[in-house]
């Protein structure tokens, strides 16, 4: 339960980074081409499991605006765990009102070719769907990279009530920007459904995967 709690914290405070500080990603020469994905349009909703996990439930993120191909998301969750509420209240962009926790202006570019994060110190390409195993993407100004570690090409990943093909991109958390106890993060994506999971490996050897569902698709 503790590990799943940390995982939700990670998702709330931004895909690809552990703070909500803004990054222009000016040093990252990697660009994302492709047509605008329907998943990045205003009003599209992203959610996770409806089951309560250690006092957390009803996670939801919505595209509030779309400008020059960049979607701005707001996210909310119901949090009854006082330790978690105290933890996330210290992050910029996060508001705690009773049991309601929210974040604003999480900026993501989504095209038919991939996903790029523009928020946080690790801003950069999350995934390119046509990438091959071993390909790397620069992660903002951190000097870190994300590496494609798996692309099976077969329907072997459980998603809802069926199996899908996935590409998995691994990012090692840097010492200067980290959630305590986390060793690496793996983004799981599909060319049709976009980001479908975020797996976090913890320093104690355990791991947890947060499923991600979007009500639009490429």
Helices and strands as residue ranges (DSSP letters): H 2-12, G 38-40, E 45-47, E 56-67, E 70-79, H 82-88, E 94-97, E 100-111, E 114-117, E 124-128, E 136-139, E 144-151, E 157-159, E 162-164, E 167-172, E 182-190, E 194-202, E 207-211, E 213-214
